[in-house]
Amino acid sequence: MVSTQTLIENNKDLYIQATQHPFLAQLGKAQIDPKALQSFLNQDRVFALGYCKWLAMIAARIPLLEQSSKPNTHDVDSLHLMSFAISNGLREVNMFPNTLASLNLEYRAVEANAACFDYVQYLYQLDNNDDAIVALWALEKVYLDGWGYAKSLDTSRSSPYSELLDNWTCEQFVHFVDTDLKAQVERIQSTDTRRFDDIFASICRLEIAFWEQSLLLQ
């Protein structure tokens, strides 16, 4: 069995760097350069598109009806989860232009920067669903906890970014990450913990690079 808590503990330093990055600290304190936030939101829309395609790749590999005419309950649950994640990802793709406009920032149909492109390409090369599910949980866990950290710094609750902070820490997202995806990971039957540690560490590094490039490309 794979322990999500052990994956975090084994990569604690990288996890903290990814979830308490200066980008998130500046955002939570409402000290972020608007150009950095604009860069992030435009790139995150590009990432969300690649993310949705990747989820479809995971769904296509679910072994539903491959070895039996009776649908496997776990396969059906997995398909439902991927469907939910794709639907939610596409909702966010459509949300970005309006979010940027509400913050007086410019929406741009940009190309993926180096950090975004490398991140998506890493996900695409995970051709085993156990590996992909660990990566999916890891990236959503880091994202959830990163936004949670930023929100914890918004002590006045008067930040112009409160809507963003609430969106990525909402109860539905918490349940998706800490209940649904966690259960998917912890049902994996494998003793190869080093392989999953490497995936978690890679996701943390890719998240750090994504935050970092948003600060650099102002």
MORA-V329138 format. One record per helix or strand of 3 or more residues. SS is the DSSP state (h for helix, s for strand). FROM is the first residue (numbers start at 1). TO is the last residue. If there is no record, write none. Layout:
# MORA-V329138
ss:SS from:FROM to:TO
ss:SS from:FROM to:TO
This chain:
# MORA-V329138
ss:h from:4 to:10
ss:h from:12 to:19
ss:h from:22 to:28
ss:h from:34 to:60
ss:h from:73 to:102
ss:h from:114 to:124
ss:h from:129 to:152
ss:h from:162 to:167
ss:h from:171 to:186
ss:h from:193 to:216
